[in-house]
Amino acid sequence: MHARGLSLLIGIVVGIAAASVAAADPRDAVDRSQRLDTDALRDDAATNRLTPPSHPLQIAPPPTTPKAGTERRRKSGANGGGSR
């Protein structure tokens, strides 16, 4: 009884998989890949990442430093020591 039910279940799974493979268009994966590439290029163009750097060694923009006076200062503890 168990072997017959197991073989029926395996047959159903294989049948569903075969039907989905037969229904799939082989161009779906290619179209999706091309769409992802096009979207990535559009995003790069929108954020101006496609322009060549002004210097050959400049790959990323220089890091920005915080403006003077914007750093937080730590308050000293009640006993005057900063360590815990």
Phi, psi and omega per residue, in radians:
M1 nan -0.770 -3.110
H2 -1.195 -0.646 -3.131
A3 -1.157 -0.676 3.137
R4 -1.171 -0.739 3.116
G5 -1.161 -0.667 3.120
L6 -1.168 -0.733 3.125
S7 -1.165 -0.609 3.083
L8 -1.135 -0.755 3.126
L9 -1.119 -0.758 3.113
I10 -1.128 -0.689 3.099
G11 -1.101 -0.695 3.112
I12 -1.149 -0.759 -3.139
V13 -1.107 -0.780 3.127
V14 -1.126 -0.685 3.124
G15 -1.125 -0.749 3.109
I16 -1.136 -0.727 3.129
A17 -1.123 -0.726 3.141
A18 -1.148 -0.680 3.132
A19 -1.157 -0.679 -3.137
S20 -1.244 -0.603 3.092
V21 -1.188 -0.693 -3.131
A22 -1.200 -0.560 -3.109
A23 -1.429 -0.330 -3.080
A24 -1.301 2.446 3.082
D25 -1.489 2.273 -3.113
P26 -1.122 -0.304 -3.135
R27 -1.474 -0.131 -3.097
D28 -1.027 -0.792 -3.112
A29 -1.159 -0.675 3.134
V30 -1.189 -0.757 3.130
D31 -1.099 -0.702 3.133
R32 -1.146 -0.742 3.130
S33 -1.108 -0.748 3.125
Q34 -1.147 -0.664 3.125
R35 -1.139 -0.713 3.106
L36 -1.122 -0.718 3.109
D37 -1.118 -0.744 3.137
T38 -1.120 -0.736 3.111
D39 -1.113 -0.678 3.137
A40 -1.152 -0.739 3.102
L41 -1.147 -0.658 3.103
R42 -1.128 -0.709 3.103
D43 -1.147 -0.719 3.120
D44 -1.120 -0.684 3.124
A45 -1.189 -0.622 -3.130
A46 -1.218 -0.548 -3.133
T47 -1.707 0.171 3.056
N48 1.064 0.699 3.115
R49 -1.665 0.009 -3.086
L50 -1.637 -0.080 3.124
T51 -1.381 2.480 3.127
P52 -1.216 2.603 3.136
P53 -1.182 2.690 -3.123
S54 -1.267 -0.450 3.131
H55 -2.188 2.456 -3.084
P56 -1.061 -0.480 -3.112
L57 -1.602 -0.125 -3.136
Q58 -1.501 1.805 -3.126
I59 -1.696 -0.784 -3.135
A60 -2.026 2.713 3.085
P61 -1.112 2.641 -3.129
P62 -1.107 2.541 -3.138
P63 -1.168 2.498 3.123
T64 -1.507 2.494 3.116
T65 -1.779 2.563 3.121
P66 -1.149 2.561 3.136
K67 -1.225 2.672 -3.139
A68 -1.128 2.404 3.107
G69 1.589 -0.098 -3.139
T70 -1.687 -0.116 3.130
E71 -1.310 2.493 3.101
R72 -1.454 2.484 3.094
R73 -1.810 2.439 3.117
R74 -1.394 2.430 3.064
K75 -1.516 2.434 3.109
S76 -1.310 2.658 -3.113
G77 -1.237 3.108 -3.115
A78 -1.129 -0.546 -3.122
N79 -1.564 -0.012 3.091
G80 1.585 -0.128 -3.135
G81 -1.745 2.484 -3.132
G82 -1.577 -0.285 -3.103
S83 -1.513 2.707 -3.127
R84 -1.950 nan nan
